[in-house]
Amino acid sequence: MIKERLEILNKINEFAKDMPKVEFTLDDDYKILVITINPEIQETILITAGCHGNEPAPVYAMQKFLKIKQFPRNKRIILIPCINPTGFILDSEYNKEKININRDFKKESLSNEANILKKIIKKYSPKFVVNLHEDPDETNFYIWVEGESHKRQAKKLIQRLNVSYFKDKDIHGNQVKEGIILNSDKENSFEDYLIKNGIPNFCTETPGEWTIEKRIKINLDILKEIVK
């Protein structure tokens, strides 16, 4: 167990204590926190982090984002600061049952975490979803974009972040072009599940070869840009 990461989850709970939220308790008593900003508005953006515990920077960035409270007023934002708290605390790609959540979006999901995400999608019907990930083995930034109509927005996001990104590279059998992998075949992933339900989405990937401080900053910048 990484004590610092347990403290981060506690801080997230503290910063969200006066905000509308729902808690889902897992078998090991860790909780998945679902926070709602502007609950009275119907149009919804969902932002998730912490699917893989060995990709920690997005969760740290969520904690900072909740602390500074630079929230929009014109749209409902649903935040899931850490969908896999067990994996996050243990620095593991998997959950307690050794399941990779992001390959568990089959007709019948095995993990509680995937089933919770399905419930959230059904309840809020988001217009767009952003999943904050990291690629531990890479040196530059890139984005998986599911939904042709949002390719332009992804390009703008990359420009605003002012980061080094892959111009042309093969990653996991998918071609990155100008920082973007468009409409990939990520079978049984959350992104795959979303697009099958007609929900366009981004999956951002900060490179693990950067320092943790730089990765946290970039993920915080992504959060600020997405909610504008």
N, C-alpha and C positions, 0 to 999 in steps of 0.2 A: 504494500500500500504506500502511495506517495502522499505524505501528510499535507504538503502544500496544496495539492489538488482538492483534498477534502475541504481545506480552508476556503478555496475558491468557490466551491459549491455552497458553502455556508454563507459566503459574502453575497452570492447571487440571491440566495433566499432572503438575506437581510435587506438588500437593495430593492427587492420586489415585494416587501412585506405589506405595503399599502396599495399595491396594484391588483386589479382583477386577475385572478389566476385559478388554475385547477392543478391539483397534484395527483399523480398516479404513483402508488407505492409498488415497487417491485418485490420479488420474493426475498431479496436480501435486505429489505427495508430502506434501500436507497429510493429517492423519489425523482420522478420525471416532472419537472415544473413546466407548465404551459401558461405563459403570461400574455394578457391581452392589453394592447394599447388602443384607446379610442373604441371601446366595445360597442358604442351606439352606431358606428358606421358599418355599412354592409360590405363594401368592397374591401377585400382582404388580401394582404400579402403574408405568407408564412415564411419564416426564416428559422432554419435549424442548424445546430452545431453539435459536435461531440458524438457523431455516429460511430467513429472509430477512436478508441481511447488513446492510440498512439499518434493522434493528430490533434494536439492539445491547444494550439494557438487560438482557434476560433472560440473555444469556451472561455479562455482568458479575455478575449476581446468582448464577448458577451457581457462578462462581469463589468468591464470598463464602460461599455455602452449603457448598461443599466445605472451605473453610478452617475454618469454625466447627464442622463435624461434629456438628450437632444432629440425629442420625438416629434413626428409630424402631427398635424391636426386634421388633415384631410383624408386620411385612410386608416383602416383598421390594420394593425400589425400584430400578428401572433408570433411570439418568440418561444422557441424551445431551446434554452441555453445549453442543455446537455441531454441528448436522447439516450445515451449509454453511460450513465454515471459509474457503473461498475467497471467498465472498460477504461474509462477516464482515470479513475483512481488507481487502477492497476497498470496503466500504460499498455493496454492490450487492444488489439484490433477487434477482439471478440467480446461478447457479453458474458454473463456468468455461466451460461450453458455452452460456451465455446461456439456460438453462432455468429457469423458475420451478418449483422443486421441488414446491411446493404446488398445482400444476396438472398434475402428471405422474403421477398415480396412475391410469393407464389400464390396460388389460389387459396391455399391454407397455410398461413405463416406459422412457424413454430415458436418464434420469440414473442414475448410480451411487448417488447419495444416496437416491433413492426406492426403488431396489432393496434397498439396505441396510436401510432402514426396514421393508420387507416381510419380509426375512429375520428381523429382530428380532421382529416380531409373530408370525411362525410359530414361532420358537424359544421365546418366553416366554409366549405366549397371555395377555397382560395382561387383568386384569379391568376396568381403567380406564386412560385415557390423558389426560394434561394437556399441551397444547402452548402454550408461552409465546410470544406474539406481541406486536407493537405496531402501532398504526395511526398512521402519521406525520402524517396530516391531521386528526386529531380532537382534541377538547379534554377529553373525559371517558372514563371507563373503561367497558368492557362485556365480556361473555362470550358466545361462541357455545357453546350447549349442545346436544350431540347425544345424545338419549336422554331421554325424558320423565321417567323415574324419578329423574333427577339434577337436576331443576330446583330442588327444595327445597335441595339442597346448594349449588347455585350462589348462591341467595339468601343463604344463611348465610355463604358466603365473602365476598360483597360487603359484608355487614354487618360482618363481623370486620375487613375491610381498612379500613373507615371512609374510603372514597374518594368523590369526586364521580363520579357515574355518570349515563348517559343514562336519563331516565325514559321518554321517548317520542321516537323518532327513526328516520328511514329511513336505513339505511346499505347501500349497494350493492344496493338493491332488497329488503332485508330489514328488518323492523320490530323495533326494539329496544323492549322493554317491561320497565321496572324493571331496566335494566341487562343484560337477557338477550335474545339472539336464539335462539329455540328451533327445532331441527330445520330448519336452512336447507338450501338446495339449492346447496351448494358443489361442483359437479361436478368430478370428477377431483382433488379435494383429499385430503390425508391424512385429514382428518376424515370425508370422504365414504367413503373406503376403509375406515376403521375401522368406521363404522356398518354398512356392507354386510357386514362380517365379525362383526357382533353385539357390537361393543366400544363402550360409551358413552364419551364424551370431552368435555372442556372445551377451548376455545381462548380463552385470555385475551388481551385487547387493552389495553395501556397506551397512553395518548395521547401522540403525539409532541410535542404542544404543552407538555407538562410538562418541567421540567428533567431532565437525565439523572440527576442525583442522586436526585430523587424517584422516577423510574421504576425505578431500580435497587432502591431501598428497597421499593417496592411488589412487585416481582417476587420479592425475597427473602422478603417477608412471605407471598406466595402459596406459595412453596416450603415454608416452615415450616408453614403451615396444611394444605397438601395431605398432607404425610407424617404428620400427627398421627393 
